[in-house]
Amino acid sequence: MTKKLNFEKICGSDRQKNILFNLLKQRKYKISHTQIPDINLHDKFVENQPYRAWFIVFDDREEIGTFYIKFDNSIGINLIMQSKENVESILKFIKSNFSPQREVSSMIPPYFHFNIASDNCQLQSILEGIGLYKLQISYRI
């Protein structure tokens, strides 16, 4: 059974910036940063609206994470407590509200795909458990 979560589109309000910064400080797995940015840099990042879609995920009234969709059809999920039910609820929301961007050969695939930190074995296991499979493995140089 899919868990009922609530989703709030990020518009960049001060309240949301605070929530996002607190969630960032609690994040266990990281891909694009190794240190928490300065609060002013973080606020500017949020104000720039860098993603096609970006949401705060709530379980009742408690924020439990975020997800974003980038313009290349990649999805990032960052949850404080990862569970199959929460991931399934996020996927259901995405499938109900978004379609992949149009394919551009060698640039944008015609489907959504996930970017996951290599050490986030729990999320990898959840995604494989619901029938998704690995497409590639990336390395930083």
Buried (B, 14 or more C-beta within 10 A) or exposed (E): EBBEBBBBEBEBEEEBBEBBBEBBEEBEBBBEEEEEEEEEEBBEBBEEEEBBBBBBBBBEEEBBBBBBBBEBBBBBBBBBEBBBBBBBBBBBBBEEEBEBBEEEEEEBBEEBBBBBBEEBEBBBEBBEEEEBEEEEEEEEE
